[in-house]
Amino acid sequence: MESKKSNIGLKVALGIALALFLGTGFYTSQLYQEKKESENQLIKEKQVVLNDLSNMAKQYDLAIDENDITNEKLIEAKERIQGLIDSLKVSEANVGSLWRYKQKYVALQKEMDVLLVENDRLKVENELLATSLDSTRVRLEERSMFTDSLLVQNTALAEVVENAAVLSAVNLKGYGVIERTSGKLIPTERARRVDKIRVCFTMAKNSLVQAGDQELYIQVIDPNNNTLGVNEQIQFGDQTLNYSIISKFNYENNSLDVCEFVTARGEKFEKGRYTVNVFNDRDLISSDEFTLK
């Protein structure tokens, strides 16, 4: 009887043990399955955070590329995001770390919203500044063209004034004269009777010429191409002028008649054509010819 009761107790104990084993195995299996599902879910959420951070980095790249002026704040924020991406890639997928990364992402998202708004404002300001600079450059170019035009006009006017502010000899006439002891002069074309060559001209009125003492060089050339009179030389740069006489007078900006006398090289004048030139420094301002027979 006791042996039978002992067998029954053993069977009950074995049944309980088997039930506990099966229950524990089932519970363990359930825990493992839930862990795997949790890990997969964490991996998916980790990838979502990585994708969000990557999209944020692309937005910064686009903002940086669109900005002609380097924005250090955008560059620094992009570097922080890249550092967070690199850290998240090598981190273990657990609830605690993933939650911290999500919090950092939210903070960076808020910062990015502020920075992009500021960046858009700076872009608008830069565009307005560029437009203003273009307008200013156009005005400066127009002013430069106007200034250049005025400079050309002023230069041309100065040249006109400079060219106009010179002595002008008109009505130049050279001819032979007989000089009487009384001082009376008798014009003649007979070479053997000529005592002197008389050269007369009129200084034209010119208010642009500075009033005061002036001088011109008179050159009389005989038929043999000899310079009559004193036949002295004066140098103007690389140009040499042989002159017969220097005509000196006081010019007061009004018309002035001037006459000078030129003597022969020898005792008499040669027959033939004579040339009379009047020079203002190196510049020939009047010329005439006459003939002695």
Buried (B, 14 or more C-beta within 10 A) or exposed (E): EEEEEEEEEEEEEEEEEEEEEEEEEEEEEEEEEEEEEEEEEBEEBBEEBBEBBEEBBEBBEEBBEEBEEEBEEBEEBBEBBBEBBEEBEEEEBEEEBBEEBBEBBEEBEEBBEEBBEEBEEBBEEEEEEEEEEEEEEEEEEEEEEEEEEEEEEEEEEEEEEEEEEEBBBEEBBBBBBBBEEEEEBEEBEEBEBBBBBBBBBBBBEBEEBEEEEBEBBBBBBBBEEBBBBEBEEBEEEEEEBBBBBBBEBEBEBEEBEBEBBBBBBEEEBBBEEBBBBBBBBBEEBBBBEBEBE
